[in-house]
């Protein structure tokens, strides 16, 4: 809970395992939206907790996982070339008639090179041949390679979410990569990067009870315009910080306010039942149980990391030229 005394700050625990990044992150100040970008009055001018609506008959949960298999460094024309062997997998959990199943799960492998390098290569792993397709990047910073990988995975997630046929699709993460939503897609943000709201409006977020949501607020960022709301899906222990058990959700602005209202009501009625527990997930309760199961399944789809790394080392020892 926020402190009333501005001269004293009480430190509270983040319930996520310290093996993961914190559940609350801080973005650079110049990246944060100004107050004029946020409109908390689009649903109602009276800010109070809102009850859930009616749960859907079916839902899809879409997510992806990625892995850095090996980093490379080369020398060409007096300059360094950085490379990255990487794998990502994307898929969905479909829940319908009380049953859950995996759908459209698959892995992609990339060889990412700086300075616009273009090269693909095949690796022999046991009886399988793995193709690492080229993903060129114009920059020269090795950190940009991970960003390129993340972008490729997010694009694949968005493409899958837009093809799902369901009452509602929960896409793990923000909707920045979904261009023109062709369905009822909700972005589920479990790590809080920005608060978006001022202190008066955020006070309601800390007071939310299980299954309650805030009113919808608009985030105006040009092509990234969207509607958003906070939802409590897990109870908070007194020693945990006030945003534990809170997720932020968003719908694309292009689909309209009425669409966002319907999705907000459905999400509040449906998602709390999928809150994870610390015994099963170190990012509980925000990492939803279908998403946790999907992540584990997708990691299996990517193949054995040790065997792939050995295959990369063998290929390097034989000579890998671009």
N, C-alpha and C positions, 0 to 999 in steps of 0.2 A: 504494500500500500504506500502511496506517496506520503512523505512526512509533512506534518503541519508546521513544524518549526524549521524555517529555512536555514538556520545555523547548525542544525544537526542532521546527519544522514545515518539511518540505520541500515547496516549491510545485511542482506538476506541471501539465501542459497538459490542458485540456479539448479533446478532438479535434473537437468540433463547431465549425463555422464561427462566427466571432464575429458574423456577420450574424443569427444566431438566438440565442434565449435559451440560457443555459447548460444542459448536460445534467443538472446537479444544481441544484435550487432549494431555498431555505430557507423553510419555512412559519413563520407566527407561532407563538411558543412555546405560547400558550394554545390553539392549534388542534391541537397534537400529542397523540396518545393517551398515556395513562399506561401504566406497565409492566403494570398489571393488565388492560389491554385486550388484551394480546398473549399468546398461548399457543403457544410453539414446540414443544410436545410432542405435538400432536395426531396426527402421523404416526409419530414415533419420539422416544424420549428421548435417543437417541445421535445427535448432530448430525455428519453427515459427508456428503460430496458423493454424489449419487445419479446413476446412469446413466440414459440415455434409454430409452423404451419402444419401441413400434411406431408408425411414421408412419401417418397416416390415408389412406384412398383418395381422399378429397375434402375440401376446406376452403374456407371463405369468409373474406375479409378485408374488414371494413367500416370505413369512415372518412368524415369530412366535412371540408370546408374552408369558411372564411368570409372575407368581405371587407367593409370599411367603405367605402361608396360616397360618402357625404357626411354631414357633421354640420350640424344646423340649430339655430337659436336664434330664439325668438319671445317676444312680450310679451303677457300676458293678465291682466287683473284685477290689475295691479300686481305681477305675478310673472313670472319667466322660465319659458319652456317650452323644453325641450331635445328635439331630435329626431335621428333617425339613419336615413338610407337605407342599407340593408345587404342583402347577398346571401349565402346559403350553399348548398352543394351536398353531397349525400350519395349514396353508392353502395357497390358491392362489387366485388371481384375474386373470381371463382370459379375454383378450380383443381381439375381432375378429369381423370383419364386423361392426365396430363402436359401438359394444355392449360390456358391461362389466358384468361379473357374477362371483360369488364365486364358488370355486371348492375344493374338498378334504379337507374341514375344519373340524377339530376335536380336542378334548382336551384329554390330558393324565394327570394322577394324580400320584404323587410319594411320597413315604415315604422314605426319604434319611437318612441313619444312618452312623455315623463314626465307625471306628474300624471294618469295615467289617460286621456290623450288618445286618441281613436279616430278614425282617418282613414286611408283607403286612397287611392291615386292611381295613375293610369296614365301611362306615359311612352312616347312614340314614339321608337324608335331604328331609323333606316332604315325598312325595311318591316315591322318587328316592333313590337308593342305589348306593353310589359312592365307587369305589375300588381305594384305593391308593396303587399302586404296589411298591414293594421293589426296591430300587436302592441303593445298598450298595457302600460304599466308604472306602478304606483302611486307609485313613488318620485319624488323630485325631483332626484336626483344624476345628472348626465350619465354618470358612470362605470358606473352601473347599467344603462345601455342596452346596453353591450357584454356585460355579464353576461346580460341577457335574451336577446340574440342567441345567445350561447354555449349557454345552456340550451335554446333552441329547436332548435339544431343537434344537441346531445347527445340530446335526446328523439327526434329523427328518426333518428339513428343507432341508438339502442336499439330503436325500433320495427322498423327494417329487420332488425337482428340477430335479433330474436325471431321473425321470419317466415322466416328462412333454413332451407333443408332441406339439411343437410350433416352429415358425421361430426363436424365441429368448426367453430366460428365464432370468428374472432379479431377482437374489437372494439377498435379503436385508442383507448386511454384507459381510465379506471377504469369500474367497473360501477355507479357511484352512481345512474345514470339508468335502469338495468334493474330494474324492480320485481319481476316474477315470471318468472324465466327459463323459457322453454318449449323450451329446447334446450341443447346443449353449448356454452355461450358462455364465452369466456375474454377477460378484459380485459388488454390489452397496454400497459403503462406504460413508455414509453421515457425519460421525464424523471423523475428521482428527486426527489420532493418531501419524503418522510419516509424515514428509515431503518427505522423500526418495531422493529428488533431491538437488543438491547444489544450492547456491544462484543465480548463473547465469541462470540455467535452471528454477528455481522457479519463476524468474522474469516474464517469459512468462505466468505462471499460473495466476498471478495477473492482467495481461493485457488482458486476454481472454474476448471476447465479447460473447453475447448470442449465444448458439449453437456451439461455437468453442471448439475444443479440442486441447490438446497438442499431439505431436507425442507419440507413444508408447515407453515405456522404460521397460527393463527387470529387474526383481527382482530375483536374484539367491539366493535361500535358500534351496538347496538340494531338498528334497521331496516337498517343498512348492514353487518351481520355478513357476513364473507366469509373465504375461505381464500386464502392467498397464498404465493408462492414466487419465489425469484430464479433466473435462468437466464443462463448465459454463452453468447452467440451470436457473439461476435467476439473475436479475439485482442487482447491489450493490449500496446502498445509501452511500454518502460520509462519513457519521458518522459511518458506519459499517466497520469491519475489512476486509482486502483484500481477504480473503478466503470465505466470505459469498457468497452464491450462487454457490459455487464450490463443486462438488462431485468427488471422485476418484473411478474409475472402474477397474476391473481386470478380466483377463481370465486365465485359467490354462495353464501353460507352456507346458504340455504334449500334448495339442491339436495342438500346432504349431503356428508359427507367422502369417501365412496366415489366420488362423481361428480368431486370435486376431484382425487382421486388419479389417476383415469383421464385427466383433462384435463392434469394436470401431466406425466404420462409421455408422452402424445402430443405435447405442446408441446415437450418437450426433444428428442424424436426428429425433429421437423419444422421448427421455426423456424430453427435455425442455417443451413440451406441457403438461407434468404432474407435473410441479413444483407447489408446494402448495403456498398458500398465508397466511400472518399472521392472517387474519380474520378467517381462517379455521384450521390452524395448528400452534402451538407454535414453531415448528421446521422448519418453512418455510425458504426458498423454498426447502431445501434438502430432507425433508420427502415427497416423491412423493404422489400425491393424491390417486392412487390405493392402496398404502401401508397404508396410513392413514385410508382409509375406511376398509381395511382388518384388521388392528389392532383393530378397534372398533368392527367389527364383531366377531373377535376371542375372545375378552374379554367377549362378551355375551355368547360365546360357553363355557367359563370356569365356568359359573354359578355365583350366587350371593355370593360375598365374605363374607358378614355378616352372612348369613345363614350357610355357610360352616364352618366358624370360630365357631359359636355356636355349631354345630354338633361335632367339634373337642373337644371343651371344655366339652361337655356332655360325650364324649367317654373317655376323660381323667379322669373325675370325677368318672366314673364307674370303671376305672382301665385299663390302657394300659400297658401290659408287653411284653418284647421282650426276 
